[in-house]
């Protein structure tokens, strides 16, 4: 094969190879290895929606769990419906459609008094667990930031309390979602 053709093929192949490698190792893609100290998470699949802060998941081992999202409280739906309850439930259903893969992180207390698993729901596998990543890839945080929930601390589950309270203050300041009418 002539040298000029080899150079042309190599020049075309190298960018493609780099693009493929970048896709495999992109930060936040959920495929890269997490950094030391990253949150310990369990892979889960969404199997049913309940409301804005509760859903059902099939965990990696096959167990099915009703999960209450830690650190937030959305308005109620059903018999005791509250303003923005339906909107919060719809927001969550849109964010984690049936069949979606998420990653669940527990905190100090694993279950509430109703037997529900308590978890932070990550839309992508967390790589660091810092405030910037919480803001962009944790569903609990997105629900608060977009104005569909109050940040609400249920001790002893307080790992992300500061970040969630900051996001609530931001949503409130710009009158987003449930803060629009207050």
C-alpha positions in Angstrom: 0.0 0.0 0.0 1.5 3.4 -1.0 2.6 5.6 1.9 0.2 8.5 1.0 -2.8 6.1 1.3 -1.6 4.7 4.6 -1.2 8.3 6.0 -4.7 9.2 4.8 -6.2 6.1 6.4 -4.3 6.6 9.7 -5.3 10.3 9.8 -8.9 9.3 9.4 -8.8 6.4 11.9 -7.0 8.2 14.8 -9.8 10.8 15.5 -12.4 8.0 15.3 -10.5 5.9 17.8 -10.1 8.8 20.2 -13.8 9.6 20.0 -14.7 6.0 20.8 -12.3 6.0 23.7 -13.7 9.3 25.0 -17.2 7.8 24.9 -16.1 4.9 27.0 -14.3 7.0 29.7 -16.4 10.2 29.7 -16.8 11.5 33.2 -20.4 11.1 34.4 -21.3 8.6 31.7 -21.8 6.0 34.3 -19.3 3.7 32.6 -16.0 5.1 34.1 -14.6 3.8 37.4 -15.7 6.1 40.2 -13.1 8.2 42.0 -11.9 7.1 45.5 -14.6 8.3 48.0 -17.4 8.2 45.4 -20.8 7.2 46.8 -21.5 3.5 47.2 -24.4 2.8 45.0 -26.6 -0.1 43.8 -27.9 -0.3 40.3 -31.7 -0.4 40.0 -34.4 -0.3 37.3 -37.6 1.7 37.6 -40.7 -0.6 37.7 -43.5 1.7 39.0 -44.1 5.3 39.9 -45.9 6.3 43.1 -45.6 10.1 43.5 -43.0 12.8 43.4 -40.7 11.4 46.1 -41.4 7.6 46.0 -41.1 5.0 43.3 -40.6 1.2 43.0 -37.3 -0.3 41.7 -35.9 -3.7 40.9 -32.5 -3.9 42.4 -29.4 -5.6 40.9 -30.0 -8.9 42.7 -33.7 -9.0 41.6 -35.4 -7.8 44.8 -38.1 -5.2 44.3 -38.2 -2.2 46.7 -40.5 0.7 47.3 -38.0 3.6 47.7 -38.6 6.9 49.5 -36.2 9.6 48.2 -34.1 11.0 51.0 -33.8 14.7 51.8 -36.9 15.9 50.0 -40.7 16.2 50.5 -43.0 16.7 47.5 -46.6 17.7 47.8 -49.1 14.9 48.3 -51.2 13.2 45.6 -54.4 11.1 46.1 -56.9 11.6 48.8 -54.9 14.4 50.5 -53.8 16.1 47.3 -51.8 19.3 47.7 -51.0 22.0 45.1 -48.2 20.8 42.8 -48.6 17.2 43.9 -49.6 16.0 40.4 -46.9 18.1 38.8 -44.2 16.7 41.1 -45.4 13.1 40.4 -45.3 13.8 36.7 -41.8 15.4 36.9 -40.5 12.3 38.7 -42.2 10.0 36.2 -40.6 11.9 33.3 -37.2 12.0 34.9 -37.1 8.2 35.6 -39.4 6.5 33.1 -40.3 2.9 33.5 -37.4 0.7 32.6 -34.8 3.4 33.3 -31.6 2.5 35.1 -30.7 4.5 38.1 -28.2 4.1 41.0 -29.5 4.2 44.6 -27.4 5.4 47.5 -28.5 4.8 51.1 -27.5 6.9 54.1 -27.3 6.2 57.9 -30.8 4.8 58.2 -31.8 2.3 55.5 -35.6 2.1 56.1 -38.4 4.4 57.3 -41.2 3.4 59.7 -43.2 2.2 56.8 -40.5 -0.3 55.7 -39.6 1.7 52.6 -36.0 1.7 51.5 -34.6 5.2 51.9 -32.2 6.4 49.1 -30.7 9.2 47.1 -31.5 8.4 43.4 -28.7 9.1 40.9 -29.6 9.4 37.2 -26.0 8.4 36.4 -23.5 6.5 38.4 -21.8 9.1 40.6 -18.1 9.5 40.0 -17.3 11.8 42.9 -20.4 12.7 44.8 -19.5 16.4 45.1 -21.9 19.3 45.2 -21.7 19.9 41.4 -22.4 16.3 40.6 -25.3 16.2 43.1 -26.8 19.2 41.4 -26.6 17.7 37.9 -27.2 14.0 38.3 -29.0 13.3 41.6 -32.8 13.2 41.1 -33.5 14.3 44.6 -31.6 17.5 44.0 -33.1 18.1 40.5 -36.6 17.8 42.0 -35.7 20.5 44.6 -33.9 22.7 42.2 -36.7 22.6 39.6 -39.2 23.6 42.4 -41.2 20.4 42.9 -40.1 19.6 46.4 -38.9 21.1 49.7 -35.5 20.1 51.0 -36.4 18.2 54.2 -34.0 16.6 56.6 -34.9 13.4 58.2 -32.0 12.7 60.7 -29.9 10.7 60.7 -29.9 10.8 56.9 -28.2 14.1 56.4 -25.3 13.5 53.9 -26.5 16.0 51.3 -28.6 18.3 53.5 -26.5 21.4 52.8 -26.5 21.0 49.1 -30.3 20.3 49.0 -31.0 23.4 51.2 -28.9 25.5 48.9 -30.8 24.3 45.9 -34.1 25.0 47.6 -32.9 28.6 48.3 -32.0 29.0 44.6 -35.4 27.7 43.4 -37.2 29.9 45.9 -35.2 33.0 44.9 -36.2 32.6 41.2 -39.8 31.6 42.1 -39.5 28.2 40.4 -42.3 25.6 40.6 -44.1 25.5 43.9 -42.3 28.7 44.9 -44.0 30.7 42.1 -47.2 31.3 44.0 -45.7 32.2 47.4 
